[in-house]
């Protein structure tokens, strides 16, 4: 899961990840996560309780995160 925005200590807005290779406008590649190439599933963004987080795997580069935010805006608000 990618944390997109933190609302409080208990809730954040997050996007689901997958390691399956898929093509299309609803998938955004973010690079390697835990040794596997990962894609964000843009259609699976939701509010999540922080208790569901187990560990922090890595931090995305700022450029990739900005591109991801733009892709989410185009997908959700177009």
N, C-alpha and C positions, 0 to 999 in steps of 0.2 A: 504494500500500500504506500502511496506517495501522499505525504501530508501537504495539502495545498494551502490551508488557512487554519490557524488555531483560534478558536472562539473563547475558550476558557481552559482551566486546568483539566477539565473532564471531557471536552468535546472538540473535535476538529473536523474539517471538511477534507475528505481524502478520495483519491482515485485508485481503483484496483489495478493490479499488475498481473500480467501473464507471461509465461516463458514460451508459450506456443507461438510459432511463426505464423503471423496472419497479416494480410494486406487489407487496405481500405481506409476510408476517412475516419473511422472510429478507433484506430490504433495509432499510437505515437511511440516510436522507439526512444528509449532512454539510456541504452547502453547495457553494460554488464552489471548484474546484481547477484551476488553470491555465486559467481562463476558461470552464470547463464545470461544470455541476452534477454532483456526484458522489454515489454511493451506496456504502455498505459492503455487501459480500455476506457476511452473517453466517455462512453455511455454509462459507465458504472461509477459515477461520482456520488458520494453520499456523506451524511453526517455519521461520525463514528465515535464511540466512547473510547477514551484513551486507555481504558483497562484492556482493550483488545490488542494493544501493541505489546509485542514481546521483546523486541530489541531494535536498535537502530543499525541498519546495514551500511548505509552510506549517505552522503549529501550530494545532490545533483549540482553540476556546474551551473552557475548563474545564467549563462546563455541558454542552456537546454531548458532550465526551469521557465525562463521568459517565453521561449518558443512553445512550451507545454501550456502555459497560461493562455497564450494567443490561440492555440488549437482548441482549448476548452471553450473559450469565448465564442469562436466560430461555430463549434459544434452545438453548444447549448443555447446560444442567443441569436442564431441566424435564421 
